[in-house]
Amino acid sequence: MSAKNGRVLLEVRNLVKYFPVRGGIFRHVVAWVKAVDDVSFTIHEGETLGLVGESGCGKTTVGQAILRLTEPTRGQVIFDGQDLLKLKGEALKRARRNLQIVFQDPYGSLDPRLPIEESIAEGLHIHGIGTPAERFEIVLEMLRKVGMEDYHAMRYPHEFSGGQRQRIGIARALVLRPKFLVLDEPVSALDVSIQAQVLNLLRDLQREFGLTYLFIAHNLGVVEHISDRVAVMYLGKIVEVAPRDVLFGNPMHPYTQALMSAIPIPDPTVKRQRIILKGDVPSPLNPPAGCRFHPRCPMAMGICARQEPELREVAPGHFVHCWLYQPHEAEPVTAQTD
């Protein structure tokens, strides 16, 4: 289902997550790591929103904060009309049935001491769903849905390949029949041939169960394959959001343009003009004032260092966080230094 046709299932408003840095004898807070700093977006029912960016930009923290696996510093997460950050106790437990996650590491996300059946059925047990026999049948059904066999239920994680373990992780996430999944780099640890199989499986399951995905990745080729819309993050901020075809056809933010220029073209006769960013990614402990990308931006102007731009809609459904597309007093472009 496209974003145009679906209702808004998840709305993230001004999400912030700071991690304390402690020092000294008494372990006082001496600084804050600004992992996620005022992030807002929506995801429509049946849609896949791809969230991309360099390692350390905060995209995994966004996914974990939505599910309250890490508690946000402030903000709102409106899911199906409820603010998840205001729920406690039994109300939060009920809401969590509809939000699940598939982790990046298929080796570390399964308990090596438990047979697969117990790992998948754990959510059913916690929520008191069915008798032991009914839970076992639900587990077998989910294993079949992800392309596994019934006899796999009694085996242990070390007996499976990485691709099989990730299928088991998907089955575990689906066993409660959720509406929304956070897919945290679900194929980055897999071989390329297995990545395609798992991506196609996720698309088939989305159609069958009417799922909504937040797909977190750094591989733009994977994101282009599975996403309906794409949000680009840089140093704790979203810098561009657009429908997939629009973003890949006409990236507008200088950072997005640099990312797109690094995508390989499967044609040796065609050469892409690479945009090489100078300098290192600034530390989230002390992010730059103004636009966070300005120290590395080839189009930076004076205002970029002084004032932060808004995430503004520059075309229908296309939002950009950049002074190049917002009214301001004309200033010269600042030359980059090495």
Disulfide bonds with the S-S distance in Angstrom:
none
